[in-house]
Amino acid sequence: MLNNVCFVGRLTAEPELKKTESGKSVVTVNIAVHNTKEDTVFIPVIFWNKQAEIMCQYCKKGKLISVQGFLKNSTYKDIQVLRVVGVQFHMLEPKEKQEEYDILE
């Protein structure tokens, strides 16, 4: 069986780095992905350790990124949650483009 996802979208908020009790770095973000002009999907993604630290250091709200990862089902307070565990991401815009995007907001 294969459990692999890959998509491109924009961060919906500033990434916020957190630490687990055991000291692992973690960040959870939502990525807005356009399926069509009228349809946007918001995908929750969790990154761990070095990927989480890099994301918080270099990525801002609105940044266009590609994400590779896998789907994981979790239970939180008796609620089933499906999200992507990010294995890697790539920033797809040069810094100048991001600064232009920030000015437009």
Secondary structure, 3 states (H helix, E strand, C coil): CCCCEEEEEEECCCCCCEECCCCCEEEEEEEEEECCCCCEEEEEEEEEHHHHHHHHHHCCCCCEEEEEEEEEEEEECCEEEEEEEEEEEEECCCHHHHHHHHHHC
